[in-house]
């Protein structure tokens, strides 16, 4: 977001239509220029600093309605340690006690400005609004001669990565809300980074003042997101570090910079894991349960930043009133437009209905909701409700990996097969990948354009495949792979992919997950098993299940020696197999 001397430029109706149709991202984590333009225009209009009309009629009308019933503020809230947090407030003009929704910004250079449209919606529903940028987040600009200047929406301090300072800041923000709004109730609503902070504040606020949480594109276990199955999620971390709004040495303190350096180098990972665990909502579920905080979760099947299984584990541990929505796509794609521009958006509409019921006491459809609702890939009109996550899977199909018969193409069948081995070379990326690009591929899924794989291009020198007979299947839940792995060195990484294979040889991805074997003996076979990420996917009657195992994906670290031979196989009594959850 710019801080041009000329001020913001008008945002047009055609730009609004484009955002409604195409979403708010240009690619991956990069917001489109139209999204930035909209944020600038809305804030300037609300603050009364616009020197010319900046908004199309639809948005101007919303702003006018809010200005008629509320006052706008742009305060700085001082944390306990003196860090100043940039904030935005909408205070309703009423003597009647009203609830406040507190919105910690996500991990974005635009800070709290990105979701200004959401704040208008909240105010018109009868909430005071207090949005703020978590410490260290927001755009920072170098200035000639050295030094930096922060944008107005940027908060001071360094990024705490949802650590104790962020929890304390959340309580300080509640203090500010109580002083200035005297709210009847307090809710937190966050997306991505802000969703984790929302849960952590609800669990840690000394006075237990959070009455409900909405957590969109959320996460439960930061340690699993960073180091699941002992595999470092390098691409996700690099993207996040680049998206704080300024240089790493300015945005993070020395302790966090060292943790990031250790993570990238693959050293001192026990310390990294302990730090990430401390900063995870899942670690404090007991406190959330004891406080009875109603909690709404939203996540996506193909999450590349915070894989869905971590959120599922946290959700399952909650005993409070709860809701889990699972959507097609990747991080922030489903709700992004709904938080930013007008238009139908079920992920956000349902989140606001949840808030209305639990905070405003609105008599709506929420009491009749079942706790889990899943969108089926890639059928956006198909959603399934269940009483719990455990009810999503009703049976399991065990498919055994058969011998490859001298090639790299084996069969998945019902009979156990042992004594075979398939070998391939490590160190090379293949056409079998989780995504083309971090976030971007999943954003296209949400828009109705899932990636098509040409399985004939899967280079068998660097992977092995197993294919089932054709047959209709309703995959529902968490698949699991078991096999024997013979590493070429002390450590080894493999990645499992599950595909829906069409008769013409093209495929779509159902799910995937890496696994890294550590402290092994080169050439010594070891039995391993691991969960893939959860999925809801219908396979047509003339389609097959294809399992692919390779040794490298650009999302993850690679513990294999380069251009070495890695073998997977099956041993008697522990035959290699795929457990396929059905529902």
Number of C-alpha atoms within 10 A of each C-alpha: 22 13 13 8 6 6 14 25 16 17 22 16 14 10 16 22 14 13 21 18 12 15 25 26 21 14 15 17 18 15 18 15 14 18 23 18 19 30 23 25 23 26 21 18 19 20 15 10 12 18 10 11 14 21 20 15 12 11 20 16 12 15 20 13 14 22 19 10 15 18 15 17 14 17 14 17 19 16 20 12 10 10 17 21 23 25 26 24 22 25 23 24 12 10 8 10 14 20 21 29 29 27 29 28 29 25 24 24 26 27 30 28 28 25 24 22 22 19 26 21 18 20 21 17 12 15 28 27 26 26 26 29 28 34 25 28 32 31 24 22 15 12 9 7 6 6 9 13 11 16 19 17 23 29 27 22 20 19 23 19 23 25 16 16 17 22 21 19 24 26 23 17 21 24 15 15 22 15 10 11 22 18 18 14 19 23 25 28 26 24 27 24 21 26 29 30 33 32 31 27 26 31 25 19 17 10 8 16 19 26 19 26 29 29 26 29 31 32 33 29 27 27 21 23 25 23 21 19 16 20 26 27 23 18 16 18 18 12 16 14 16 14 20 24 25 21 15 15 11 16 23 22 15 12 9 18 15 14 19 17 14 15 22 16 12 15 12 13 17 10 13 21 19 11 17 22 18 17 25 24 27 24 17 19 22 14 17 24 17 12 16 19 25 23 28 25 25 31 32 29 25 29 25 24 26 26 27 27 25 20 25 19 15 19 25 14 12 20 16 16 15 21 22 25 22 24 28 29 28 28 32 26 27 28 22 21 25 22 23 22 23 18 15 11 16 12 21 20 14 16 22 19 17 27 25 19 15 22 22 17 10 13 11 11 11 18 12 7 14 15 20 22 21 24 21 22 27 20 12 14 8 10 15 14 17 16 13 16 19 11 14 22 19 11 15 17 14 18 22 25 30 26 21 18 12 11 13 20 19 20 20 25 18 14 13 19 21 18 11 19 19 21 22 20 20 26 18 16 15 18 17 26 21 24 18 14 15 22 26 21 21 29 25 19 21 21 16 15 13 18 16 10 19 15 19 11 12 18 17 17 16 24 29 24 24 22 22 19 14 16 12 14 19 17 25 24 25 20 23 19 21 20 22 21 25 24 27 22 20 16 18 24 26 25 23 26 21 26 23 22 25 19 10 10 14 15 21 19 22 25 21 22 24 29 25 22 20 15 9 16 14 14 15 13 18 16 16 16 15 16 19 22 22 24 28 27 22 19 20 15 12 12 20 23 25 25 24 21 20 31 27 24 22 18 22 20 21 24 25 24 18 13 13 14 20 26 21 23 25 26 18 11 9 15 22 26 23 23 17 22 23 21 16
